[in-house]
Amino acid sequence: MKLSQRLTYLQSMVDDHYAHIWDCCCDHGLLGAALLKKQVAGTLHFVDIVPGIMQPLQGKLERFFPQDQDNTSPKWRVHCMDVAKLPLADYPSETPQLVIIAGVGGELTGKLVSAIQASADTLSQSIEFLLCPVHHTYQLRDRLNAMGLNLIDEKLISENKRCYELLHVARRGERPISAIGDSLWTLAPLELQLSYLRRLLKHYTQVLKGSQLEQKQLLERAISDYQAQLDILTA
């Protein structure tokens, strides 16, 4: 199957070779399969908690990427498990490993990153994250900052009339993760930026009306930051 535009961009952001790449919440495994073809990992791990997804995926991988004994074919593993419990201890590496989490909300993404990073810290392993949440990126960025992660790269893209932020982050990143992004507003087309900001402002304004007291401060800050960026672009 052809990669969607979102997955194509994620694939393009994997521009280094890793001993292990973990394609988490991998759905039908399309991104992981593309990365297998690209040969950017010693071992590509497909991870999802849904057996009904992983069992057919196992069969497809055995058919299209058969693994031989002489180590000339791409290596892959299938893990039907909770993404928060990646078996990092079973796959030690002296170089960074890449964990890809795409297609879930910002709150769940943050929880998964937090659990995986904590495990990596315990094992003294280096981890990078390539993230594409479907919403709540402001809250996610706030959590990533609190965890001490930094930015390697970020992109704003559009697919099927929806906008997505792609974030490549790690402790080794050289730039702080800003609340609303930096290069998002310099590299993406202006019309895309304006459309995205207006949607965000509408969404957060609606969410604020029914929010709990402890959430209001963050939501108000999000609205203020996004409005300030919109004012800059429309000035």
TIMAR-688226 format. One line per 2 residues: number of its first residue (from 1); their letters; for each residue y, z, x of C-alpha. Coordinates in nm, 2 decimals. Example, Ala and Ser with C-alpha at 12.3 -4.5 7.8 and 13.67 -1.06 7.14 Angstrom:
<pts>
1	AS	-0.45/0.78/1.23 | -0.11/0.71/1.37
</pts>
This chain:
<pts>
1	MK	0.00/0.00/0.00 | 0.35/-0.08/0.11
3	LS	0.56/0.22/0.23 | 0.85/0.32/0.01
5	QR	1.20/0.30/0.16 | 1.20/0.68/0.20
7	LT	0.87/0.69/0.38 | 0.98/0.40/0.60
9	YL	1.29/0.59/0.71 | 1.08/0.90/0.78
11	QS	0.84/0.68/0.99 | 1.13/0.54/1.19
13	MV	1.25/0.89/1.27 | 0.92/0.96/1.45
15	DD	1.02/0.80/1.78 | 0.83/1.02/2.02
17	HY	0.46/1.08/2.09 | 0.31/1.41/1.98
19	AH	-0.02/1.57/2.06 | -0.04/1.67/1.69
21	IW	0.15/1.55/1.38 | 0.09/1.73/1.05
23	DC	0.16/1.52/0.74 | 0.20/1.80/0.48
25	CC	0.20/1.77/0.11 | 0.08/1.42/0.21
27	DH	0.00/1.29/-0.14 | -0.19/0.96/-0.09
29	GL	-0.15/0.98/0.29 | 0.07/0.67/0.32
31	LG	0.31/0.81/0.57 | 0.03/0.95/0.79
33	AA	-0.16/0.63/0.78 | 0.15/0.44/0.89
35	LL	0.19/0.68/1.18 | -0.17/0.63/1.27
37	KK	-0.10/0.26/1.30 | 0.21/0.34/1.50
39	QV	0.00/0.55/1.74 | 0.25/0.83/1.79
41	AG	0.00/1.12/1.78 | -0.30/1.23/1.97
43	TL	-0.43/1.36/1.63 | -0.28/1.30/1.29
45	HF	-0.35/1.58/1.04 | -0.33/1.52/0.67
47	VD	-0.27/1.84/0.47 | -0.25/1.91/0.10
49	IV	-0.39/2.18/-0.13 | -0.51/1.95/-0.40
51	PG	-0.89/1.85/-0.37 | -0.84/1.56/-0.60
53	IM	-0.60/1.41/-0.35 | -0.78/1.50/-0.03
55	QP	-1.13/1.39/-0.11 | -1.04/1.02/-0.19
57	LQ	-0.80/1.02/0.11 | -1.09/1.13/0.33
59	GK	-1.29/0.83/0.21 | -1.01/0.59/0.27
61	LE	-0.95/0.71/0.62 | -1.32/0.68/0.70
63	RF	-1.30/0.32/0.58 | -0.98/0.20/0.74
65	FP	-0.96/0.43/1.05 | -1.32/0.49/1.15
67	QD	-1.34/0.73/1.44 | -1.57/0.63/1.73
69	QD	-1.72/0.84/2.01 | -1.53/0.68/2.30
71	NT	-1.19/0.80/2.18 | -1.04/0.45/2.15
73	SP	-0.97/0.48/1.77 | -0.69/0.69/1.62
75	KW	-0.79/1.05/1.57 | -0.73/1.22/1.24
77	RV	-0.83/1.53/1.05 | -0.81/1.62/0.68
79	HC	-0.72/1.97/0.57 | -0.74/2.08/0.21
81	MD	-0.54/2.40/0.23 | -0.22/2.58/0.17
83	VA	0.05/2.41/0.40 | 0.19/2.76/0.48
85	KL	-0.14/2.84/0.66 | -0.17/2.55/0.90
87	PL	-0.45/2.62/1.16 | -0.22/2.59/1.46
89	AD	-0.43/2.83/1.66 | -0.72/2.58/1.64
91	YP	-0.50/2.30/1.80 | -0.31/2.45/2.09
93	SE	-0.06/2.22/2.26 | 0.17/2.26/2.57
95	TP	0.41/2.01/2.41 | 0.59/2.03/2.07
97	QL	0.39/1.95/1.75 | 0.56/1.77/1.46
99	VI	0.53/1.90/1.10 | 0.64/1.66/0.82
101	IA	0.71/1.81/0.48 | 0.84/1.56/0.22
103	GV	0.85/1.53/-0.15 | 0.89/1.90/-0.26
105	GG	1.19/2.10/-0.35 | 1.42/2.27/-0.10
107	EL	1.32/2.62/-0.19 | 0.95/2.55/-0.13
109	TG	1.03/2.35/0.18 | 1.21/2.65/0.32
111	KL	0.92/2.89/0.25 | 0.68/2.65/0.42
113	VS	0.89/2.60/0.72 | 0.95/2.98/0.75
115	AI	0.57/3.05/0.74 | 0.48/2.78/0.98
117	QA	0.76/2.87/1.23 | 0.65/3.23/1.22
119	SA	0.29/3.14/1.30 | 0.41/2.91/1.58
121	DT	0.62/3.19/1.73 | 0.32/3.43/1.72
123	LS	0.12/3.17/1.91 | 0.41/3.07/2.14
125	QS	0.38/2.71/2.03 | 0.67/2.47/2.00
127	IE	0.72/2.31/1.65 | 0.95/2.04/1.52
129	FL	1.00/1.97/1.15 | 1.08/1.64/0.98
131	LC	1.19/1.73/0.62 | 1.27/1.53/0.31
133	PV	1.33/1.77/0.02 | 1.38/1.63/-0.33
135	HH	1.66/1.87/-0.41 | 1.84/2.20/-0.31
137	TY	1.92/2.08/0.04 | 2.22/2.32/0.06
139	QL	2.00/2.62/0.01 | 1.75/2.47/0.26
141	RD	2.01/2.41/0.53 | 2.13/2.77/0.48
143	RL	1.77/2.90/0.53 | 1.70/2.68/0.84
145	NA	2.02/2.81/1.00 | 1.91/3.17/0.94
147	MG	1.58/3.09/1.11 | 1.76/2.98/1.42
149	LN	1.66/2.61/1.39 | 1.89/2.34/1.51
151	LI	1.95/1.97/1.43 | 1.79/1.68/1.61
153	DE	1.87/1.41/1.36 | 1.97/1.36/0.99
155	KL	2.01/1.07/0.76 | 2.12/1.01/0.40
157	IS	1.93/0.74/0.22 | 1.89/0.60/-0.14
159	EN	1.57/0.50/-0.32 | 1.53/0.42/-0.68
161	KR	1.88/0.54/-0.76 | 1.81/0.88/-0.60
163	CY	1.96/1.01/-0.28 | 1.76/1.20/-0.01
165	EL	1.86/1.39/0.30 | 1.62/1.35/0.59
167	LH	1.63/1.63/0.85 | 1.47/1.65/1.19
169	VA	1.51/2.01/1.31 | 1.36/2.24/1.57
171	RR	1.46/2.54/1.79 | 1.52/2.28/2.07
173	GE	1.78/2.09/1.87 | 2.12/2.07/2.04
175	RP	2.34/2.09/1.73 | 2.38/2.35/1.46
177	IS	2.27/2.26/1.11 | 2.59/2.24/0.91
179	AI	2.59/2.34/0.55 | 2.64/1.99/0.41
181	GD	2.56/1.78/0.71 | 2.77/1.60/0.96
183	SL	2.64/1.25/1.04 | 2.55/1.20/0.67
185	WT	2.91/1.13/0.61 | 2.97/0.89/0.90
187	LA	2.66/0.67/0.90 | 2.57/0.62/0.53
189	PL	2.76/0.36/0.32 | 3.07/0.50/0.16
191	EL	2.96/0.43/-0.20 | 2.64/0.61/-0.13
193	QL	2.82/0.91/0.00 | 3.06/0.92/-0.30
195	SY	2.78/0.88/-0.55 | 2.57/1.16/-0.38
197	LR	2.86/1.40/-0.36 | 2.95/1.36/-0.73
199	RL	2.59/1.41/-0.84 | 2.57/1.72/-0.62
201	LK	2.89/1.87/-0.76 | 2.78/1.80/-1.12
203	HY	2.44/1.96/-1.05 | 2.57/2.27/-0.87
205	TQ	2.84/2.32/-1.14 | 2.58/2.32/-1.41
207	VL	2.34/2.55/-1.22 | 2.63/2.80/-1.15
209	KG	2.68/2.85/-1.52 | 2.33/3.00/-1.57
211	SQ	2.29/3.16/-1.23 | 2.21/3.52/-1.14
213	LE	2.47/3.72/-0.97 | 2.30/3.71/-0.63
215	QK	2.30/3.33/-0.64 | 2.66/3.28/-0.74
217	QL	2.82/3.32/-0.40 | 2.60/3.06/-0.24
219	LE	2.65/2.81/-0.53 | 3.02/2.86/-0.52
221	RA	3.03/2.80/-0.15 | 2.82/2.48/-0.20
223	IS	3.06/2.35/-0.46 | 3.36/2.43/-0.24
225	DY	3.20/2.25/0.06 | 3.10/1.94/-0.13
227	QA	3.43/1.92/-0.31 | 3.61/1.94/0.03
229	QL	3.40/1.66/0.17 | 3.47/1.45/-0.14
231	DI	3.84/1.51/-0.11 | 3.82/1.39/0.26
233	LT	3.64/1.07/0.16 | 3.87/0.98/-0.13
235	A	4.20/1.07/0.04
</pts>
